[in-house]
């Protein structure tokens, strides 16, 4: 290996270690150098050198503390200034969360959207609400440094809607360009389930866990969180559980294939089964009725949970995560969804894997917008995407 090649390799490794330290601090807040070494699996000497470098660059601040009657150096991120925004454009609502560079929430708002809302009017609404929120926290639009926009569709590594039929007429590039014209900030376009996953794993209790996240809402989505980061795959589409084929002769999915999980586990499927006896209902109606003890709605939601469990079992067996987190609108119907999913998984999983934790996500309706804000805040800290 030539001297220049080796030097470049060492430089890349050093930068990767620096980025890892910044990500851990952004995710979990202040830590002692010993705790940082433990959280990153880096040596104490490497951590000491990185902290010294970041202190000189005003990226972190340190103070002396006492832990177990021993001197320790406590490290926190320096306040970079500026605002991060997470924008969730959902099926029926728009949610925005503003935060600072450390990921602390400053303001959050929700606006209902009409059925089959269109890109032009939705982006206008989002920009108006975003400006209103920036003013509400006493800032100006120039203080906005990073924006992440989450859409309920497969999004590739270029921030584009990969299957146009799923969000007809929506273009990630056009949305990003319009937001940039309206704010001066070029946003990153992301998948909603991946952003919800980021919000769920922000809980310190889940630090250093590998996670399979399942989002059971209007359709089924998901994400893989491996080795402290989202696993995106070759095209950025890892975690699209709703498009796992469960019946090669089944109904045609919105993606154009037959028998995807979404054809038997989506809001549209549940509502179609109820229509002959109940008439037109929304997903919120179904969830609300199930909460009140409606046996038919409860049974249909539990059936969906079972279908999801059978579809994702191979994923869990393949990746062997420490935790399976479940979120989305259907989980708000009561304990039945999580119980049915857990029971179905335990029946079919490889026996030695059957004792893993299956837990309910704690971020509720704001999971997507909150995770999108964390993503944007992280880019402020890291200085890049």
C-alpha positions in Angstrom: 0.0 0.0 0.0 1.4 3.4 -0.9 1.9 6.1 1.7 -0.8 8.4 0.2 -3.3 5.5 0.1 -2.6 4.5 3.7 -2.9 8.2 4.8 -6.3 8.5 3.0 -7.5 5.3 4.6 -6.5 6.5 8.1 -8.0 9.9 7.5 -11.3 8.2 6.5 -11.3 6.0 9.6 -10.6 9.0 11.8 -13.5 11.0 10.3 -15.8 7.9 10.7 -14.9 7.8 14.4 -15.5 11.5 14.8 -18.9 11.2 13.1 -19.8 8.3 15.3 -19.0 10.3 18.5 -21.1 13.2 17.2 -24.0 10.9 16.4 -24.0 9.3 19.9 -23.9 12.8 21.5 -26.7 14.1 19.3 -28.8 11.0 20.1 -28.3 10.6 23.8 -27.1 14.0 25.1 -24.1 14.5 27.4 -21.8 11.6 28.4 -18.5 11.2 30.2 -15.5 10.2 28.0 -15.7 6.7 29.6 -19.4 6.4 28.6 -18.6 7.6 25.1 -15.9 4.9 24.8 -18.4 2.3 25.9 -21.2 3.6 23.6 -18.9 3.8 20.5 -16.6 0.8 21.2 -13.7 3.1 20.7 -10.6 3.2 22.9 -10.3 5.7 25.7 -7.3 7.2 24.0 -9.2 7.6 20.7 -12.1 9.2 22.5 -9.8 11.6 24.4 -8.1 12.7 21.1 -11.5 13.1 19.3 -13.0 15.2 22.2 -9.9 17.4 22.2 -10.2 18.0 18.4 -14.0 18.7 18.6 -13.5 21.1 21.5 -10.9 23.0 19.5 -13.5 23.2 16.6 -16.2 24.4 19.1 -18.3 21.3 18.2 -18.4 20.1 21.8 -18.0 21.6 25.3 -16.6 19.8 28.3 -16.7 20.1 32.1 -15.3 18.3 35.0 -17.7 16.1 37.0 -17.4 13.5 39.7 -18.7 9.9 39.1 -18.4 7.3 41.8 -15.9 9.6 43.7 -13.7 9.8 40.6 -12.9 12.7 38.3 -14.4 12.5 34.8 -14.8 14.7 31.8 -18.4 15.3 30.8 -18.9 16.0 27.0 -21.9 17.7 25.4 -22.6 19.1 22.0 -22.0 22.9 21.6 -25.1 24.7 20.6 -24.7 25.3 16.8 -27.7 27.6 16.5 -30.4 27.3 13.9 -33.6 25.4 13.6 -34.3 21.9 12.3 -37.7 21.0 10.8 -39.3 17.7 10.4 -42.3 17.7 8.0 -44.6 14.7 7.7 -47.0 14.7 4.7 -49.3 11.9 5.6 -52.4 10.4 4.0 -54.8 12.7 5.8 -52.7 15.1 7.8 -49.7 17.4 7.8 -47.5 17.4 10.9 -44.4 19.6 11.5 -42.0 19.6 14.4 -39.4 22.3 14.9 -36.3 21.6 17.0 -32.9 23.0 17.8 -29.6 21.5 16.7 -29.6 19.1 19.7 -32.9 17.7 18.8 -34.9 19.5 21.5 -38.5 20.1 20.4 -39.4 23.8 20.1 -42.8 23.6 18.5 -45.1 21.1 16.9 -48.4 21.5 14.9 -50.8 19.4 12.9 -53.1 20.3 10.1 -55.7 18.0 8.5 -55.5 17.4 4.8 -58.3 16.4 2.4 -58.6 12.9 0.9 -56.3 12.5 -2.1 -54.7 15.9 -1.5 -52.5 17.2 -4.3 -48.8 18.2 -4.3 -49.3 21.9 -5.2 -51.8 22.8 -2.5 -50.2 20.6 0.1 -46.8 22.1 -0.3 -48.3 25.6 -0.1 -50.0 24.7 3.2 -46.8 23.2 4.5 -44.8 26.3 3.7 -47.3 28.6 5.3 -47.5 26.4 8.5 -43.7 26.2 8.6 -43.3 30.0 8.4 -46.0 30.5 11.1 -44.2 28.1 13.4 -40.8 29.7 12.9 -42.2 33.1 13.8 -44.0 31.5 16.8 -40.6 30.4 18.3 -39.3 33.9 17.9 -37.0 33.2 14.9 -36.8 34.1 11.2 -36.9 31.8 8.2 -33.1 32.4 7.8 -32.6 30.6 11.1 -33.9 27.4 9.4 -30.9 25.3 8.7 -32.1 21.8 7.8 -35.5 20.3 6.7 -36.5 16.6 6.3 -39.7 15.8 4.6 -41.3 12.4 5.1 -43.7 10.9 2.6 -45.8 7.7 2.8 -44.1 6.0 -0.2 -41.0 4.1 -1.1 -38.2 6.7 -1.3 -34.9 5.8 -3.0 -31.4 7.1 -2.2 -31.9 10.1 -4.5 -35.0 11.2 -2.5 -37.4 10.3 -5.3 -40.7 8.4 -5.1 -39.6 5.1 -6.4 -43.0 3.7 -7.3 -45.0 6.6 -8.8 -48.3 4.7 -8.8 -48.3 4.8 -5.0 -48.3 8.6 -4.8 -49.5 9.6 -8.3 -48.3 13.0 -9.4 -45.8 13.4 -6.5 -42.1 14.0 -7.3 -39.6 14.2 -4.5 -37.4 16.5 -6.6 -40.2 18.9 -7.3 -41.3 19.0 -3.6 -37.7 19.6 -2.6 -37.3 22.4 -5.1 -40.5 24.1 -4.0 -39.4 24.0 -0.4 -36.0 25.4 -1.3 -37.6 28.3 -3.1 -39.9 28.9 -0.1 -37.3 28.6 2.7 -33.9 28.9 1.2 -33.1 25.4 2.5 -32.9 22.3 0.3 -34.7 19.6 2.2 -34.0 15.8 2.3 -36.9 13.6 1.2 -37.4 10.5 3.3 -39.8 7.5 3.8 -42.3 8.0 6.6 -41.6 4.6 8.3 -37.9 5.2 8.4 -38.4 8.5 10.1 -40.8 7.0 12.6 -38.2 4.4 13.4 -35.6 7.2 14.2 -38.1 8.7 16.7 -38.7 5.3 18.4 -35.0 4.4 18.8 -34.2 7.9 20.2 -35.3 6.5 23.6 -32.1 6.0 25.6 -33.4 2.6 26.7 -33.0 1.4 23.2 -29.4 2.6 22.7 -27.2 0.1 20.9 -30.1 -2.2 20.1 -30.6 -3.6 16.6 -34.3 -3.0 15.8 -36.9 -4.1 13.3 -39.6 -1.4 13.2 -43.1 -2.1 11.8 -45.4 0.7 11.0 -49.1 -0.5 10.8 -51.2 2.3 9.5 -53.0 3.1 6.3 -50.5 0.7 4.8 -47.7 -1.4 6.3 -44.2 0.1 6.3 -41.1 -0.6 8.2 -37.4 0.0 8.8 -34.3 -1.8 9.9 -32.0 -0.1 12.4 -28.7 -2.0 12.5 -25.5 -1.1 14.3 -26.7 2.3 15.4 -28.1 3.5 12.0 -30.9 3.0 9.5 -30.1 0.2 7.1 -31.2 1.5 3.7 -30.1 -1.2 1.3 -28.8 -0.9 -2.3 -31.6 1.4 -3.5 -32.7 2.8 -0.2 -35.8 0.7 -0.1 -35.0 -1.7 2.8 -38.0 -2.1 5.1 -40.8 -2.0 2.6 -42.6 -4.8 4.4 -46.0 -3.8 2.9 -44.7 -5.0 -0.5 -43.6 -8.5 0.7 -45.7 -10.9 -1.4 -47.9 -13.1 0.7 -50.2 -14.5 -2.1 -49.0 -14.8 -5.7 -52.6 -15.1 -6.9 -53.9 -12.3 -4.6 -55.3 -8.9 -5.4 -53.3 -6.3 -7.3 -51.4 -3.9 -5.1 -50.9 -0.2 -5.7 -47.3 -1.1 -6.7 -48.6 -3.2 -9.6 -47.7 -6.6 -8.2 -50.1 -9.2 -6.9 -50.7 -10.3 -3.4 -48.5 -7.8 -1.4 -49.0 -7.7 2.3 -50.7 -4.3 1.8 -53.5 -6.1 -0.1 -54.6 -7.9 3.1 -53.3 -5.7 5.9 -54.1 -2.1 4.9 -56.8 0.3 5.9 -58.4 0.0 2.5 -58.7 -3.8 3.0 -60.2 -3.5 6.5 -62.7 -0.9 5.3 -63.7 -3.0 2.3 -64.6 -5.9 4.6 -66.7 -3.6 6.8 -68.4 -1.8 4.0 -71.3 -4.3 3.3 -72.5 -4.1 6.9 -71.2 -0.7 8.2 -71.1 1.5 5.1 -68.3 4.0 4.6 -65.9 4.2 7.5 -62.4 5.8 7.9 -59.5 4.1 9.6 -60.0 6.4 12.5 -63.6 5.1 12.8 -62.4 1.5 12.9 -59.7 2.2 15.5 -62.2 4.2 17.6 -64.8 1.5 17.5 -62.2 -1.2 18.4 -61.1 0.9 21.4 -64.7 0.9 22.6 -64.8 -2.8 22.4 -66.5 -3.4 19.0 -65.8 -7.1 18.5 -65.9 -7.0 14.7 -63.4 -4.2 14.4 -61.2 -5.7 17.1 -61.2 -9.1 15.2 -60.3 -7.5 11.9 -57.4 -5.6 13.4 -56.1 -8.7 15.2 -56.3 -10.6 11.8 -54.2 -7.8 10.2 -51.6 -8.2 13.1 -51.4 -11.9 12.4 -50.9 -11.3 8.6 -48.1 -8.8 9.4 -46.4 -11.2 11.8 -46.3 -14.0 9.3 -44.9 -11.7 6.6 -42.1 -10.2 8.8 -41.0 -13.4 10.5 -38.4 -14.2 7.9 -37.0 -10.7 8.3 -36.7 -11.1 12.0 -35.0 -14.5 11.6 -32.6 -13.2 9.0 -31.5 -10.1 11.0 -31.9 -11.4 14.6 -32.7 -8.0 16.1 -32.8 -7.3 19.9 -36.1 -5.5 19.7 -39.2 -5.4 17.4 -41.0 -2.1 17.7 -44.5 -1.7 16.4 -46.1 1.7 15.7 -48.8 3.3 13.5 -52.5 4.0 13.7 -53.7 0.3 14.1 -51.6 0.0 17.3 -53.8 2.6 18.9 -56.8 0.3 18.9 -55.8 -1.3 22.2 -53.8 -4.2 23.3 -55.3 -6.7 20.8 -53.0 -5.7 17.9 -49.7 -6.2 19.9 -51.0 -9.4 21.6 -52.1 -10.9 18.3 -48.8 -10.0 16.5 -46.7 -11.4 19.4 -48.6 -14.6 19.6 -48.4 -15.2 15.9 -44.7 -14.5 15.8 -44.0 -16.8 18.8 -45.8 -19.6 17.0 -43.7 -19.4 13.8 -40.3 -18.0 14.8 -37.2 -20.1 15.1 -37.5 -21.3 18.8 -34.3 -19.7 20.1 -35.5 -16.3 18.8 -38.9 -16.4 20.3 -38.1 -14.6 23.6 -37.1 -11.3 22.0 -38.8 -8.1 23.1 -41.8 -7.0 21.0 -42.8 -3.5 22.2 -45.2 -0.7 21.3 -43.7 2.5 20.0 -44.1 5.4 22.4 -44.1 8.4 20.0 -47.8 8.2 18.9 -49.0 10.3 15.9 -46.0 12.5 15.9 -43.5 9.7 15.4 -42.8 10.5 11.7 -42.5 14.3 12.1 -40.4 13.9 15.2 -38.0 11.4 13.6 -37.7 13.7 10.6 -36.8 16.6 12.9 -34.1 14.4 14.5 -32.8 13.6 11.1 -32.6 17.3 10.2 -31.0 18.2 13.6 -28.3 15.5 13.0 -27.3 17.1 9.7 -26.8 20.5 11.5 -24.5 18.8 13.9 -22.7 16.7 11.3 -22.5 19.6 8.8 -23.7 17.4 5.9 -26.4 14.8 4.9 
